[in-house]
Amino acid sequence: MQEVDSLAALARPVERPSVMVLDGSLPLDGGVLETQGVPTVVLASALDRERLKQRGLQATFLSNWPPSLGELVEGVRAALPPQAREARDSAPQVTLLIADDDPISRKLLQLHLAPFHFEVLSAADGKTALELAQRRQPTLIIADVLMPGLDGFRLCLALRKDPRLSNVPILLTHVGAPDELDLRMAQNVGANGFVRRTQEGEEVLHALLRELRSGGAAAAPLDHSLSCDEHLYGMVRRLERQVGLLAQAERSARESEERYRLVVAGSYDGVWDWDLRQQTLWCSPRLLELLGRRPEEFPGTYDAFLDLTHPEDRRRVEQSLSAHLERGVPYDVSLRLRHADGSYHACVSRAQAMRDAQGRPVRMAGIINDVTEQLRLFRETQEAVRTRDEFLSVAAHELRTPLTALRLRLQGVNAAMQADTPTSPDRISQALVSADRQVQRLTGLVDTLLDVSQLQSHAPLLQLEQVDLAAVVREAVARSEQEASRAGCRLVMSPMPSTLGRWDPVRLAQVVRHLLANAMKFGPGKPVEVTLEARPDAAVLKVRDHGIGIEPERLDALFQRFERAVPVRHYGGLGLGLYRVRRIVEAHGGAVTVDSVLGEGATFHVRLPFEGPSVSNTRL
């Protein structure tokens, strides 16, 4: 085996390798990677894997990152050329003996050794291991130090005293990390090493391979310095302390996990945890709930999560992940995730990677917050601000118009009174009448603004009484005749029988005048038709014009504050008339709707129950 620091060094090796193992996280120069025809096994994360494939590297990529030693061995074996594989298979087989009283530990170590295709023997105690070693003469022995009867230390002494087994490498293991006394005792009994036993088995496997490569025997035991009983007693006491600390740590971990679960369950944010080694992605139930999915519906992989991301956002998400994992740039990205109903939700994701001792990212966890509703409210707020600014502009214009006309009339009267030539009383009277009309218009605008301000906070106050709606409509039409004449409209009323109900006559008169003014504004020069129908439970008033009509997309918002059927630059008005109509009609327990065909006019329907509102909002 040889090590090189660049791909270029392969062109001048001492001995051409059969297989090359490449660390994909290292910076690699060149647009297309060249491996000089050597079969290559790459150790790389999912992001580095995609980067190397895009740059043209032809190699075997291991599925897990970082891989275990056994996975690496399997990958290298699969990449070996046929002649090298045959030469390896024809080599003498290695026989290992495992001595451990814990069946789980024995089975776990056998699983770690499976990729190496060794012959593995196992024994449940030191005595059985000694007898098995004397019969089979293994290549290497792995023994636990704490075994009933013949412990690992005494087993090592017995093996060293046997001439046939004195040169067999022996590795002693224990669940705890060895201290200086443990290492000295292992040396005294002639062991080749004392290593910590873990679930991953990496330390044991590395020590095993090192001893198989060196092939040397351990130093001869020094019998005069041995004190196995005392040392084993000390190890047991340390182990008891470690068990106590482990139990305490386990209790703390359970409490911490419970707190974490409570926080996750009570949070509005979704939580995700990406294991880069195992390539698994865990999503909290809250996150899956945000996406309308059940836990069994999510495969739990990075690719599955990326598939839920909007196609336009995927590249940006991948770039942000790469920048965070490779350069530590903070991961804070906005993205759209597909809901189970097919819609996309606007989300914000923040995360932090965890790194190993070498600085390589091994895990990444973060949160995802669904900001769809906040984004909708923000856009609505922006639209409300725009509508408000537009209304203030229109209101200023509408108020300035009668003020300007009033000022001109008063200036004319003043000039006429100061002139040397006499002015006829009729001319002065006409000017004052015109001024009074502008004052009335100005008063109406101010009253409308004040009324709408009150309607925003509460329903209009009603003074209910027995009213003939037909009389109210006829009087409102009569008051609108002069305005209709100026607009060139003819007000057409169908026969109206007496229609009695419990209503507020002043408020209903406002409703009729608003609808008539609206019809005349958008249908000048054309007739306006007014009908009244008495149904079994309610009276229905209809006002129809033959004007420009209303676009379908504007119908739903037509009765809101400051909304209008057409752009403000084409027609005046505050955009409050239909809002007042809706609020007054609803206060009576009724409803107002509109039918319209663009270019053919609109028909407003006002439905008023005869008995009035179910809960009276009356004024005493």
Residue, then its C-alpha position, 0 to 999 in steps of 0.5 A: m500500500q502506498e500514499v500519494d498527495s495528488l492524482a498527478a503523483l500516480a504517473r510516477p509511483v514506485e509500484r502501480p497500485s491495484v486500486m486507488v482510494l480517493d478522499g473526495s472532500l479534498p480540493l482537486d485541480g483540473g476540469v476532468l479528473e484523470t486516475q491513470g487507468v487505476p480502478t478508483v474507490v471514492l469516499a465522498s459526501a452526497l454533495d461532493r459525489e455529485r460535484l465529482k461526477q459532474r467533473g467527469l470522474q469515473a469511479t466507484f462511490l461508496s453509498n455511506w459517508p464516511p464509510s465503516l472499515g468493513e464497507l471500505v474493504e468491500g468496496v476495494r474488493a469489488a474494484l480489484p482487477p480479476q487477477a488481483r482478486e484471484a491472487r488475494d483469494s489464493a492467499p493463506q486464510v487468516t483464522l481469528l479467535i474471539a474470547d468474550d463472555d458477552p454474546i452480543s459483543r461476540k456477535l457484533l465483532q463477527l459482523h464487523l469482521a465479515p467483510f474481511h472473509f476471515e475464519v472466525l472462532s469464538a469462545a464464551d470464556g477464557k478456558t474454552a478459548l485456551e483449549l480451542a487455541q491449542r487445537r486450532q492454532p489461530t493467526l490472532i486472538i482477541a480476548d476480553v479482559l473481564m471474563p469469569g474463570l480465566d480472565g483475559f490477562r491470565l489467558c494471555l499468560a497461559l498462551r505465552k507459556d505454550p511454545r506453539l502459541s507464544n508468537v500468536p498476536i493477542l489483543l486485549t479489549h475492554v468497554g472502557a478506554p485503557d489507562e496507563l496501568d492497563l497498558r502496562m499490565a497488558q505489556n507485562v502479560g505479553a499482549n500485543g495491545f489493549v484497545r477499547r471495544t465500541q459498537e463501531g469496532e473501529e479501534v479493534l479493527h485497526a489494531l487487528l489489521r496493524e498486527l496482521r501486517s506487522g506479524g511480530a510477537a509481543a515482548a516476553p512477560l515479566d512475571h515478577s511484576l504481575s498482580c492480575d488479581e489486584h489490577l482486575y479488582g481495580m478495573v472492576r471498581r472503575l467499571e462500576r463507577q463508569v456504570g454509575l456515571l453512565a446511568q446518571a448520563e442516561r437519566s440526563a439524556r432521557e430528561s434532555e430528550e423529553r425536553y427536546r420532544l416537548v419543545v418540538a411538539g409545541s413549536y410552530d416550526g418543523v425540525w429536520d436532522w440529516d445524518l450525512r454518514q448514513q444518508t438519512l433525513w429525519c423530519s419531525p411530525r410538525l414538519l410533515e404536518l406542515l406539508g400535509r404528509r404522514p411519517e410513513e409517506f416520507p422516505g427519509t432521504y435527502d433526495a426525497f426532501l429535495d424532490l419536495t422543493h420547487p424546481e426553481d429553488r433546488r439549485r439555490v438550496e443545493q448551493s447554500l448547503s454546499a457553501h455551509l458544509e464546505r466553507g461554513v457559510p451560514y445556512d439561511v435560505s428561503l424556499r418553496l415546499r410542495h404540500a400534499d395537495g399540490s400547492y407550494h408553501a413559502c418556507v424559511s430554513r435555517a440549520q447548522a452542521m456538526r463536524d468530526a475531529q477532522g472538521r468534516p461535516v457528519r450531521m446537519a440539523g435545522i428548522i423550517n418555518d412555514v411563512t405562507e400566511q405571514l407572506r400573505l398578510f404582508r402582501e395584504t398590508q402592502e395592498a392596504v397601504r397602497t389603497r389607503d394612499e390612493f384613497l387619500s389622493v382621491a379624497a383630497h381631489e374630491l374635497r378640493t373640487p367643491l371648495t374651488a367652485l365655492r371659492l370662485r362663486l364667492q369671489g364673483v359675488n364679492a367682485a360684483m358687490q364692489a363694482d361701480t355698476p349695479t348688479s341685479p339681485d337675480r345674478i347674486s341669487q344664482a351665484l349664492v344658490s350655486a355656492d350653496r350646492q357646493v357647500q351641500r356637496l362638501t357636507g355630503l363628502v364630510d358626512t360620508l367620511l365620518d360615517v365610514s369611520q364609524l362603520q369601521s368600528h361598529a355596525p351602523l346605529l338604526q332607528l327602526e320603525q314601521v316603514d313603507l319601502a316603496a315611499v322611501v324609494r320614490e322619495a329617493v328617486a325624486r331627490s335624485e332627478q336633478e343629478a340624473s338630469r345633469a348626467g343625461c340619465r332617465l330614472v325609470m321606476s316600475p309600479m311599486p305597491s306598498t311594502l311595509g317592514r321594520w326598517d330605518p327609513v333614513r339609512l334605506a334612503q342612503v342606500v337607494r341614493h348611493l345605488l342611483a348615484n353609482a348607476m348614473k356615474f358608470g352609465p351616463g346618458k343611459p336609463v336607470e331602472v328601479t324595481l321593488e318586489a315583495r317576496p314571502d319573507a323579504a323585500v327585494l330592491k333592484v337597481r339596474d344600469h346600462g353602463i360599462g359593467i364590472e370585470p368578473e375578478r372585481l366583483d368579490a371585492l366591490f363592496q370593500r372599503f376604498e374598492r372601486a370597479v374601475p381605475v381611479r383615473h377614469y372616474g371620481g369618487l371615494g370608493l366608499g358608497l358601496y361599502r356603506v350600502r353593504r354595511i347598512v343592508e347587513a345591519h338590517g339583517g339583509a344582503v346586497t349582491v351584484d350581477s354584471v356583464l362587462g359592457e352591458g351594465a350591472t344590476f344590484h340586488v338588495r334583500l331586506p327581511f320584513e322583520g328587520p335585524s334579528v338583534s336590533n342595533t337601534r338608536l334610542 
